[in-house]
Amino acid sequence: MLNRPLAWTLALAMPLAACSSGPDYRPRAAAELGVPDNYSVKANSQAQEDLTHWWTKFDDPMLASLVDRARANNLDVALAVTRLRQARESLAQSRASLLPAITAGAGASHSQAITGPGGGGTSFSIGGDASYQVDLFGGVRRGVEASRAGYEASGYDYAAVLISVQAETARNYVLARLAQTNLANARDALAISDDNLEIAGFRVQAGLVSSLDQEQARASRAQTAASIPNLEASYNSFVSRLGVLTGQAPGALKAELEAARPIPRGPANVATGIPADALRHRPDVRAAERSLAAATANIGVATAQLYPSLSIGGSLDGGGGALSTIFDAISGRLFANIAQTIFDGGRRQSQVRSAEAAADGAFLSYKQTVLAALEDIENAIVALHSAQAREAEFRVALDAANNQTLLARLQYRSGLTDFTTLNQAESSLLSARNGISQAQADQSTALIALYLALGGGWDSNVTPIAPLAAPEQAPANGN
């Protein structure tokens, strides 16, 4: 039976143990974060569509395959999973602090007389100890709260890495196809330059023109040929990057991507929803919010250190000269200890102020993440519209350049114009063809950036590791 002082101590501790020190966390309203009701650019404000597998909207099996391989094998994603596992175990350790610690031990000893009468003897002992740090002011529970928020933030950090890798894989694939298209354009232009150089040589030999035309044709041909190695190097860098993004050696995908394919094209329009809805899909925004929750809980952890601490415990011991008598005599004790720091030079108060400053910083970081997310969305929307407008103009330019080049070739062959006019017309044609390709690639990359900015590419209901079960005997949270 408990002695009277210990009973009084426990009676006073139980009501206090239901308290939690420090401020309770509250979600921030959109107005506090500077979230507007609508975007400042023209956007489709219809409810956001399902973007979990947005890369399938490009209708390119190779693109879909590469993104799926990056999801499964990318090393940055695997590293994010290890950080999530660490956060999970930190939460498990914090929760363990809510439960008592119990230890047990057993021993045996034998004594033997060296001289004199008498023999020796054997004795056996068994014992156990239990200790529990009473969470008087909720510091431990606030610590668990902070660890839980940190674990959730790590889950969102994992998702942020995942969607970033997916977008980077898709973007490099688009750029690889753009490099292939530009290479084809350059090689076509080189073939035409070879033909022009041959024609200019014939005309010089026939005395119809001076050698100036031949030299201009030779210079134009060399400039066109000089652009090809640079395009080949760009293509190689994009393919190498795709290999690394999928967790392979840089050259692993060269044979697979060697056959030229068109630049993948996605839908012309994307429903973005209103800003507040779009932000809910952003894992980096949700990670920043959880980091703020963890910082708020840490204020309570620091505040609890200002108040007394109570620890209780007990032990049982038994022993005997034989195993059969080890439980014949059992002794036990209970104890309680209350401690309060009287003077520490203001260290604990400073820790509280430091935790409060950290929470203020976490809020500012949260707001900054929200505003940067809105910036990403609006910039991607504008970039998409801009690329679409440029493609339309380049199509007009391509039609005009085609007509101009046909007329210039006919006139040059007929001696009605000089080589400079022909060269300018063919340069305009190559520029228009490359302009259309660039505008198409810009549309695709802007669309990828918009999907990323809207938080597409992850499912909040799927985590890479199993959720952590709550300990059955943990005290109820006093929040």
Backbone torsions as a table, in degrees:
resi	resn	phi	psi	omega
1	MET	NA	139.5	-178.7
2	LEU	-64.6	142.5	174.4
3	ASN	-76.5	164.9	-171.7
4	ARG	-63.3	-45.4	-179.8
5	PRO	-60.5	-40.9	180.0
6	LEU	-67.1	-37.9	178.7
7	ALA	-62.7	-42.9	177.9
8	TRP	-63.3	-39.9	179.9
9	THR	-61.3	-46.6	-179.9
10	LEU	-66.9	-36.7	179.5
11	ALA	-63.6	-37.9	177.9
12	LEU	-75.0	-30.7	-175.3
13	ALA	-74.1	-34.5	-173.3
14	MET	-60.5	-46.2	177.6
15	PRO	-63.4	-37.3	-179.2
16	LEU	-66.8	-32.3	-177.7
17	ALA	-67.2	-13.9	177.6
18	ALA	-84.4	-4.6	-177.5
19	CYS	-91.6	155.3	173.6
20	SER	-129.3	127.4	-178.0
21	SER	-78.5	161.9	175.7
22	GLY	79.9	172.2	-177.7
23	PRO	-75.9	148.3	172.2
24	ASP	-79.3	141.5	179.8
25	TYR	-74.1	140.9	174.5
26	ARG	-131.9	137.3	176.6
27	PRO	-62.9	146.7	-179.3
28	ARG	-87.8	140.9	177.8
29	ALA	-74.4	159.2	-179.2
30	ALA	-59.7	-36.7	-178.7
31	ALA	-64.5	-36.2	178.6
32	GLU	-66.1	-26.8	-177.4
33	LEU	-94.9	-1.4	179.1
34	GLY	76.7	26.0	-178.7
35	VAL	-84.4	120.8	179.1
36	PRO	-77.4	166.6	178.3
37	ASP	-73.1	-30.8	-178.1
38	ASN	-141.3	163.8	176.8
39	TYR	-73.6	155.9	178.2
40	SER	-86.0	-2.1	176.8
41	VAL	-120.0	164.6	-179.4
42	LYS	-69.6	120.4	-177.4
43	ALA	-141.5	156.8	176.1
44	ASN	-82.8	104.7	-173.5
45	SER	-86.9	11.3	175.3
46	GLN	-64.9	160.3	-178.4
47	ALA	-55.3	136.2	-176.4
48	GLN	-62.8	134.5	178.6
49	GLU	-78.0	172.5	178.9
50	ASP	-72.4	117.3	-177.8
51	LEU	-113.1	20.0	-177.3
52	THR	-58.2	-39.6	178.7
53	HIS	-125.5	60.6	-174.2
54	TRP	-62.4	-27.5	-176.7
55	TRP	-64.7	-20.5	177.5
56	THR	-71.4	-15.4	-179.6
57	LYS	-73.2	-11.5	177.3
58	PHE	-85.5	-8.1	176.6
59	ASP	53.1	46.8	178.5
60	ASP	-131.1	104.8	-176.1
61	PRO	-58.1	-36.2	-179.8
62	MET	-66.5	-42.2	176.8
63	LEU	-60.1	-46.7	-179.8
64	ALA	-61.4	-39.9	-179.3
65	SER	-65.2	-42.8	-179.0
66	LEU	-65.9	-40.9	179.1
67	VAL	-65.1	-41.8	178.8
68	ASP	-63.5	-38.0	178.5
69	ARG	-68.6	-37.6	177.1
70	ALA	-65.3	-40.1	177.7
71	ARG	-58.8	-38.3	-174.0
72	ALA	-86.3	-30.3	-167.8
73	ASN	-121.5	-6.8	-176.4
74	ASN	-63.7	136.8	-175.0
75	LEU	-76.3	-30.2	175.4
76	ASP	-65.2	-37.8	176.4
77	VAL	-65.8	-43.1	178.3
78	ALA	-62.1	-38.5	178.2
79	LEU	-65.2	-38.7	177.1
80	ALA	-63.1	-34.5	177.2
81	VAL	-65.4	-39.3	178.7
82	THR	-65.0	-38.1	177.1
83	ARG	-65.9	-35.6	176.8
84	LEU	-66.1	-39.0	177.0
85	ARG	-63.2	-39.8	177.7
86	GLN	-62.6	-43.1	179.2
87	ALA	-64.0	-35.7	178.3
88	ARG	-63.1	-43.1	-179.6
89	GLU	-71.2	-31.2	174.6
90	SER	-62.8	-38.9	176.7
91	LEU	-65.8	-41.3	178.6
92	ALA	-61.5	-39.7	179.0
93	GLN	-67.1	-39.3	178.1
94	SER	-64.9	-41.1	179.6
95	ARG	-65.9	-31.8	179.3
96	ALA	-63.4	-25.4	179.1
97	SER	-67.7	-16.7	178.3
98	LEU	-77.2	-14.5	-174.3
99	LEU	-108.0	155.2	177.8
100	PRO	-70.2	156.7	174.7
101	ALA	-101.7	129.1	-176.8
102	ILE	-125.1	130.1	176.8
103	THR	-127.6	152.7	179.0
104	ALA	-140.8	154.0	179.4
105	GLY	-155.2	159.4	178.1
106	ALA	-144.7	153.0	-178.6
107	GLY	-152.6	164.3	176.8
108	ALA	-145.0	142.6	178.4
109	SER	-138.5	150.4	179.8
110	HIS	-132.2	132.4	178.5
111	SER	-118.5	146.0	-178.4
112	GLN	-139.7	126.4	179.1
113	ALA	-69.5	135.6	179.1
114	ILE	-86.7	-44.6	179.4
115	THR	-132.1	162.8	176.9
116	GLY	81.3	174.5	-177.9
117	PRO	-71.3	163.9	176.8
118	GLY	96.0	151.3	179.9
119	GLY	-100.8	-136.3	178.9
120	GLY	-130.3	-168.4	179.6
121	GLY	-160.5	162.0	178.7
122	THR	-120.6	136.3	177.0
123	SER	-128.6	150.0	-179.1
124	PHE	-124.3	147.7	178.4
125	SER	-141.9	153.9	177.5
126	ILE	-146.7	144.8	-178.4
127	GLY	-160.8	165.6	178.1
128	GLY	-151.0	149.2	179.0
129	ASP	-129.8	146.5	175.7
130	ALA	-136.0	138.0	177.4
131	SER	-139.6	149.6	-178.1
132	TYR	-148.2	127.3	176.5
133	GLN	-91.7	107.9	-177.5
134	VAL	-68.4	128.1	-179.0
135	ASP	-82.5	72.6	-172.6
136	LEU	-58.2	-46.2	-172.3
137	PHE	-116.7	21.9	171.7
138	GLY	75.1	14.8	180.0
139	GLY	-63.6	-40.7	179.3
140	VAL	-66.8	-42.9	179.8
141	ARG	-64.8	-36.4	175.2
142	ARG	-65.4	-35.7	176.8
143	GLY	-63.7	-40.8	176.3
144	VAL	-64.2	-41.6	178.6
145	GLU	-59.9	-43.8	178.5
146	ALA	-64.6	-42.0	179.7
147	SER	-66.0	-38.0	178.3
148	ARG	-64.1	-44.2	178.3
149	ALA	-64.8	-37.6	177.1
150	GLY	-64.8	-38.5	177.1
151	TYR	-64.4	-43.1	178.3
152	GLU	-65.4	-38.8	177.5
153	ALA	-63.3	-38.6	178.0
154	SER	-64.8	-35.1	175.6
155	GLY	-63.0	-41.5	178.0
156	TYR	-71.6	-33.9	174.8
157	ASP	-61.9	-41.3	175.7
158	TYR	-58.7	-45.2	179.9
159	ALA	-63.9	-37.7	179.0
160	ALA	-64.0	-40.9	176.7
161	VAL	-64.7	-42.4	-178.2
162	LEU	-60.2	-50.6	-176.6
163	ILE	-69.5	-29.8	176.9
164	SER	-67.5	-42.2	178.3
165	VAL	-64.8	-41.1	178.5
166	GLN	-60.9	-45.9	-179.2
167	ALA	-66.0	-40.5	179.7
168	GLU	-65.2	-37.1	177.0
169	THR	-64.4	-47.3	179.5
170	ALA	-63.1	-41.6	-178.6
171	ARG	-63.4	-44.8	179.6
172	ASN	-67.0	-31.4	176.0
173	TYR	-65.9	-44.3	177.7
174	VAL	-60.4	-44.4	-179.1
175	LEU	-67.4	-32.6	175.7
176	ALA	-65.5	-41.8	177.9
177	ARG	-68.7	-33.7	175.3
178	LEU	-64.2	-43.3	178.8
179	ALA	-62.2	-39.0	176.5
180	GLN	-62.7	-42.2	180.0
181	THR	-65.2	-44.4	179.0
182	ASN	-65.5	-34.8	175.4
183	LEU	-62.9	-43.6	177.9
184	ALA	-62.2	-41.6	177.9
185	ASN	-62.1	-43.5	-178.4
186	ALA	-66.3	-39.3	179.9
187	ARG	-69.4	-36.3	174.0
188	ASP	-63.3	-43.4	179.2
189	ALA	-64.5	-35.5	178.6
190	LEU	-65.6	-40.1	177.5
191	ALA	-62.5	-40.3	177.8
192	ILE	-67.0	-38.2	178.5
193	SER	-63.9	-38.7	176.3
194	ASP	-61.4	-42.1	179.6
195	ASP	-65.1	-42.0	179.6
196	ASN	-64.8	-39.6	178.9
197	LEU	-63.2	-39.7	178.8
198	GLU	-65.5	-43.5	179.5
199	ILE	-64.3	-42.6	179.5
200	ALA	-61.9	-37.8	178.0
201	GLY	-63.7	-42.7	177.8
202	PHE	-61.7	-41.6	-176.9
203	ARG	-69.8	-34.0	176.1
204	VAL	-65.9	-44.9	-179.8
205	GLN	-62.6	-33.4	-179.7
206	ALA	-80.0	-5.6	179.7
207	GLY	76.5	17.1	-178.5
208	LEU	-81.9	-30.0	-179.9
209	VAL	-137.2	167.4	176.5
210	SER	-82.5	171.5	178.3
211	SER	-67.6	-7.9	177.5
212	LEU	-59.2	-41.9	179.3
213	ASP	-61.1	-42.4	-178.8
214	GLN	-65.2	-39.7	179.7
215	GLU	-68.7	-37.9	175.8
216	GLN	-63.6	-42.2	179.5
217	ALA	-65.0	-38.8	179.3
218	ARG	-67.3	-41.1	177.9
219	ALA	-65.4	-42.1	179.6
220	SER	-63.7	-40.7	-179.9
221	ARG	-64.4	-41.1	-179.7
222	ALA	-66.6	-39.6	179.0
223	GLN	-64.8	-40.0	177.4
224	THR	-65.2	-43.6	179.7
225	ALA	-64.3	-34.3	-178.5
226	ALA	-66.6	-24.1	-179.4
227	SER	-76.0	-20.2	-174.1
228	ILE	-68.6	-47.2	179.0
229	PRO	-58.3	-36.6	178.8
230	ASN	-65.4	-40.7	177.4
231	LEU	-66.4	-38.0	178.1
232	GLU	-65.3	-38.2	178.0
233	ALA	-66.1	-40.3	177.8
234	SER	-62.4	-45.3	178.7
235	TYR	-59.4	-43.9	-179.4
236	ASN	-62.0	-39.7	-178.8
237	SER	-65.8	-37.5	179.7
238	PHE	-68.7	-41.8	179.4
239	VAL	-67.2	-38.7	177.7
240	SER	-64.3	-40.8	178.6
241	ARG	-63.0	-39.7	178.2
242	LEU	-62.9	-37.4	177.5
243	GLY	-61.4	-45.6	-179.5
244	VAL	-68.0	-39.2	179.5
245	LEU	-62.7	-28.7	177.9
246	THR	-93.7	14.3	175.1
247	GLY	75.7	28.2	-177.9
248	GLN	-125.7	177.1	174.8
249	ALA	-67.1	154.7	-176.2
250	PRO	-55.5	-34.4	-176.5
251	GLY	-92.5	8.6	-172.3
252	ALA	-65.3	-27.5	-173.8
253	LEU	-103.8	4.2	-174.7
254	LYS	-60.5	-46.2	-179.6
255	ALA	-66.1	-37.2	-177.3
256	GLU	-68.9	-32.5	-177.3
257	LEU	-100.0	4.4	-174.0
258	GLU	-63.5	-40.6	179.3
259	ALA	-67.3	126.1	-177.5
260	ALA	-68.8	140.0	176.5
261	ARG	-136.1	157.5	-179.2
262	PRO	-65.5	160.2	174.2
263	ILE	-65.5	126.4	-178.5
264	PRO	-64.6	139.3	-179.2
265	ARG	-120.3	131.6	178.7
266	GLY	-101.9	-169.9	179.3
267	PRO	-65.3	154.9	-178.1
268	ALA	-78.5	-17.7	-175.3
269	ASN	-143.5	149.4	-179.7
270	VAL	-133.3	131.7	176.1
271	ALA	-77.0	119.5	-176.1
272	THR	-98.1	-19.1	-173.1
273	GLY	70.8	-175.8	177.7
274	ILE	-82.5	160.6	-175.9
275	PRO	-54.1	-44.2	-176.8
276	ALA	-61.3	-38.9	179.3
277	ASP	-69.6	-41.2	-178.9
278	ALA	-62.9	-37.9	-177.5
279	LEU	-66.3	-28.3	179.9
280	ARG	-65.6	-20.9	-179.9
281	HIS	-90.4	-5.2	-178.3
282	ARG	-85.4	116.6	-179.9
283	PRO	-66.7	-30.5	179.8
284	ASP	-69.0	-34.0	176.0
285	VAL	-67.0	-42.5	-179.8
286	ARG	-69.4	-33.2	175.7
287	ALA	-65.9	-41.0	178.8
288	ALA	-64.5	-37.2	177.9
289	GLU	-65.9	-40.6	178.6
290	ARG	-68.9	-33.6	176.4
291	SER	-65.1	-36.5	175.5
292	LEU	-65.2	-41.2	177.6
293	ALA	-61.7	-41.1	179.1
294	ALA	-65.2	-41.9	179.6
295	ALA	-64.9	-36.9	177.5
296	THR	-64.9	-42.8	178.8
297	ALA	-64.5	-32.8	-180.0
298	ASN	-67.3	-22.1	173.1
299	ILE	-63.5	-41.7	178.0
300	GLY	-64.7	-37.1	177.6
301	VAL	-61.3	-44.9	-179.4
302	ALA	-69.7	-38.5	-178.9
303	THR	-64.7	-37.7	-178.5
304	ALA	-62.5	-24.7	179.4
305	GLN	-70.7	-13.2	178.4
306	LEU	-77.2	-17.0	-171.6
307	TYR	-107.1	168.6	-178.7
308	PRO	-63.0	153.2	175.4
309	SER	-114.9	143.0	-178.4
310	LEU	-125.0	128.0	174.0
311	SER	-124.4	139.4	177.7
312	ILE	-127.7	156.1	180.0
313	GLY	-170.2	-178.6	179.8
314	GLY	-169.0	170.0	179.8
315	SER	-149.8	154.3	174.5
316	LEU	-129.0	137.4	-179.6
317	ASP	-137.2	141.4	176.5
318	GLY	-141.8	155.4	179.4
319	GLY	-164.8	163.5	179.0
320	GLY	-174.3	172.1	179.9
321	GLY	-82.4	-8.3	177.8
322	ALA	-145.5	156.3	-179.9
323	LEU	-60.1	-32.0	-178.1
324	SER	-71.4	-18.3	-177.7
325	THR	-110.4	12.0	-173.5
326	ILE	-66.8	-25.4	179.9
327	PHE	-99.6	7.3	-178.8
328	ASP	-69.4	-33.7	-179.6
329	ALA	-127.7	109.1	-178.8
330	ILE	-120.5	131.0	177.0
331	SER	-118.8	153.6	-179.8
332	GLY	-147.6	162.7	176.5
333	ARG	-149.3	152.5	174.5
334	LEU	-124.9	148.0	179.1
335	PHE	-147.7	157.7	173.7
336	ALA	-141.1	144.7	-177.4
337	ASN	-138.8	127.1	176.0
338	ILE	-113.0	130.3	-179.0
339	ALA	-130.9	142.3	178.7
340	GLN	-141.6	128.5	176.2
341	THR	-73.2	126.6	-179.5
342	ILE	-89.1	-43.2	-178.3
343	PHE	-148.4	128.0	176.0
344	ASP	-137.3	19.4	178.1
345	GLY	71.9	19.1	179.8
346	GLY	84.1	12.7	-176.6
347	ARG	-63.9	-46.5	-177.5
348	ARG	-67.8	-38.8	175.4
349	GLN	-62.0	-39.3	177.8
350	SER	-64.5	-36.8	177.8
351	GLN	-63.6	-37.4	177.0
352	VAL	-63.9	-47.2	179.6
353	ARG	-62.6	-37.3	177.3
354	SER	-63.8	-42.2	178.1
355	ALA	-64.2	-38.0	177.8
356	GLU	-65.3	-40.5	177.7
357	ALA	-65.2	-38.4	177.8
358	ALA	-63.5	-38.3	178.2
359	ALA	-67.2	-39.4	176.2
360	ASP	-61.8	-41.9	178.0
361	GLY	-65.1	-38.1	178.2
362	ALA	-64.4	-36.3	177.0
363	PHE	-65.9	-43.8	179.0
364	LEU	-63.7	-38.9	177.0
365	SER	-64.4	-40.1	177.3
366	TYR	-60.5	-48.4	-179.5
367	LYS	-64.1	-40.4	178.6
368	GLN	-62.7	-40.4	178.2
369	THR	-63.1	-40.3	178.5
370	VAL	-62.8	-47.7	-178.2
371	LEU	-66.5	-38.4	177.5
372	ALA	-65.4	-34.9	177.4
373	ALA	-64.9	-43.4	176.9
374	LEU	-62.2	-39.3	177.7
375	GLU	-62.2	-43.4	178.8
376	ASP	-59.0	-45.0	-177.2
377	ILE	-64.0	-49.5	-176.4
378	GLU	-66.2	-40.3	178.4
379	ASN	-63.2	-39.3	179.2
380	ALA	-67.4	-38.6	177.8
381	ILE	-62.2	-47.6	179.8
382	VAL	-63.5	-42.4	179.5
383	ALA	-61.7	-38.9	178.7
384	LEU	-64.7	-47.5	179.1
385	HIS	-63.4	-39.1	179.9
386	SER	-63.6	-44.4	179.8
387	ALA	-64.6	-37.8	177.5
388	GLN	-64.4	-41.1	178.3
389	ALA	-66.3	-40.1	179.9
390	ARG	-65.6	-38.8	179.0
391	GLU	-62.3	-42.0	179.4
392	ALA	-60.8	-42.3	179.4
393	GLU	-70.1	-38.4	179.2
394	PHE	-66.8	-28.4	176.4
395	ARG	-67.3	-38.8	174.3
396	VAL	-63.8	-44.1	179.5
397	ALA	-62.7	-38.8	179.9
398	LEU	-64.6	-42.4	179.2
399	ASP	-62.4	-45.0	179.6
400	ALA	-66.3	-40.2	-179.4
401	ALA	-66.5	-36.9	176.1
402	ASN	-59.9	-48.7	179.9
403	ASN	-63.5	-42.7	-179.6
404	GLN	-61.9	-42.6	-177.7
405	THR	-67.6	-40.8	178.2
406	LEU	-60.8	-44.9	179.3
407	LEU	-65.6	-41.7	-178.7
408	ALA	-64.3	-39.0	178.6
409	ARG	-64.7	-44.6	178.9
410	LEU	-62.4	-43.1	-177.8
411	GLN	-69.4	-36.4	179.6
412	TYR	-68.4	-42.0	178.0
413	ARG	-62.8	-31.5	-178.8
414	SER	-88.4	-2.6	179.9
415	GLY	78.2	19.0	-177.3
416	LEU	-92.9	-9.5	178.4
417	THR	-145.9	168.0	-179.2
418	ASP	-94.4	173.1	-177.5
419	PHE	-68.5	-30.2	-179.0
420	THR	-60.2	-41.9	178.6
421	THR	-63.6	-44.3	178.3
422	LEU	-61.9	-44.3	-178.3
423	ASN	-62.5	-41.5	178.7
424	GLN	-64.8	-40.3	179.7
425	ALA	-64.3	-43.3	-179.4
426	GLU	-70.5	-33.1	174.9
427	SER	-64.7	-39.2	177.5
428	SER	-64.7	-37.5	179.0
429	LEU	-65.0	-46.8	179.1
430	LEU	-62.8	-40.3	179.4
431	SER	-63.5	-40.7	179.8
432	ALA	-67.4	-40.7	178.6
433	ARG	-64.0	-45.4	177.5
434	ASN	-66.2	-34.1	178.7
435	GLY	-63.6	-42.1	177.4
436	ILE	-63.9	-44.7	179.6
437	SER	-60.7	-44.0	-179.9
438	GLN	-64.4	-42.0	179.3
439	ALA	-64.0	-39.2	177.3
440	GLN	-64.6	-44.2	178.3
441	ALA	-65.3	-37.7	178.3
442	ASP	-63.9	-37.3	176.1
443	GLN	-62.2	-45.3	-178.4
444	SER	-65.9	-43.2	179.9
445	THR	-69.1	-35.1	176.0
446	ALA	-66.2	-37.3	177.7
447	LEU	-65.7	-41.2	176.6
448	ILE	-62.1	-43.8	178.7
449	ALA	-62.4	-36.3	178.7
450	LEU	-68.8	-43.0	176.7
451	TYR	-59.3	-42.1	178.6
452	LEU	-65.1	-43.9	-178.5
453	ALA	-64.4	-29.6	178.7
454	LEU	-83.9	0.8	177.7
455	GLY	79.9	23.1	179.3
456	GLY	-76.1	156.1	174.3
457	GLY	106.3	8.8	177.7
458	TRP	-147.4	159.4	179.9
459	ASP	-121.5	116.2	-176.8
460	SER	-65.9	-14.8	-179.8
461	ASN	-88.6	-4.0	-177.9
462	VAL	-117.7	124.2	176.8
463	THR	-119.9	151.0	-177.5
464	PRO	-73.4	-14.1	177.4
465	ILE	-132.9	158.9	-177.1
466	ALA	-67.1	145.6	178.1
467	PRO	-67.0	154.8	-178.1
468	LEU	-86.5	125.3	178.9
469	ALA	-77.0	144.7	179.1
470	ALA	-75.1	141.4	177.6
471	PRO	-65.4	135.5	-173.3
472	GLU	-65.8	-31.2	-174.3
473	GLN	-98.7	9.8	-177.6
474	ALA	-68.1	139.4	175.8
475	PRO	-61.8	151.3	-179.7
476	ALA	-65.4	144.2	177.7
477	ASN	-69.1	134.7	-177.0
478	GLY	-88.6	8.1	-178.6
479	ASN	-67.7	NA	NA
